[in-house]
Amino acid sequence: MVKRPVRAITGAHYGLRDWLAQRVTAAVMAIYILMLAGVLLVSPPQDYASFKTLFDNQWMRVASFLFLLSLFWHAWIGMRNILMDYVHPAGIRLILEILVILSLLSYAIWSVEILWIGEG
């Protein structure tokens, strides 16, 4: 009987799912940027008040929040892959992944605050 060596678990084989998620989030971000560029070309804000009026529209806030969520998800996949490739001690990698997750979650909460709560 041939015994095979036990291999260390280095990842969960996210492959296709990560590849697809990166493409979808990149497409969402590209569509938002093109939409924002179109809005700004058609009706460029002349001052802070007119720029703020643009973001007073609910559809613009939702679109901006979808853009930011896509950005955060895109960043998470990229950072997780970098950490899995280059940080080999599992404990250090776990700590760094937790720090990245906490940072991205705080950015998402901050985005909600900026877009909806910070109207004053």
N, C-alpha and C positions, 0 to 999 in steps of 0.2 A: 504494500500500500504506500502510495506517495503522499506525503503530507505537504500541503501548500502552506506557505507562510501567511500569517494573519496580516492583512493590510490595514494600515491606519486609515481611519475615515477622514477624508480631506474635504468633503463637500457632499451635498445631497443631490448631485447631478441635475442642477437646475437648467442647464443648457438651453433647450428650445424655448422653455417658458421665459427665461431671462432675455433671450434674443428677441422674442416676440414683444415682451413688455418694453424693452428698450426702443424698439421700432414704433410701437403704439404711442409711448410717451413722447418720443421725438416728433411724431406726426402731430400730436395734439399741440405741442409747443410751437411747431412751425405754422400751423393753422392760426393759432392765436397771434403770433407775431405778424403774419400777413394781414390778418383782420385789423389789428391795431394800427399797422402802417397805413392801411386803406382808410381807416377812420381819421387818422391824423393828416393824411394827404387831402382828403375831401374837406375836412373842417378843422384846420389847425388851431389849437387854443392859443389865444394871444396873451393870456395872463393866467395867474394861479386860479382865479375864480372860474374861468372857462374850462381849465384843465380839471378842476375839482367837479364841475358840473358833468363832465364826461363820466366820471366814476360814481356819480350819484345814481346813474341808471343801474337797476338791478341786474340786467343782462350783462353789463360790463363787469360788475362785481363777481358774478357767477363765472363768467369766462376767465377772469383774472385768477379766481380761486382754483378753477380747473387747471389752468396753466401752472400755477404754483404747486398744486398736488402732483401734477405730472413731473415737474422739475424735481420735487423731493423724492418721488418714487424712482425716477431715473438716477438720481444721485445715490440712493440707497443701493440699488443694484450694482452700480459701478464701484462704490466703496466696498461693498461686501465682497465682490469679486477680487478687488485689489487686496483686501485683507486676507482672503483665503489663499491667494497666490503668494503673497510675500511675508505674511506673519505666520510663522509655523508653530510657535508654542500656543496651544489651544487656550490657555488661561488669558494670555495677553490679547489674543485675537478676540475672545469673548468680551473682555473689558472694552476694547476699542469698538467693537460692534455695538455694544450697549451705549457707549458715548455717542456714536453716530446716530443711533435710533433716537436717543433723548434729544440730541440737537435738532434733528429733522422734525420731531414732534413739536418741539418748542417753536420752531420756525412756522409750522402749520398753525399753531395756536396764535402766534403773533400775526400771521396773515389774516386770520379771522378778525382779530382785534383791529388791524389796520383798515380792512375793507368794510367792516360792519359796525364795530363798536366805536372806533375813534373818529366819530363824525363831528366832534365838538371843536 
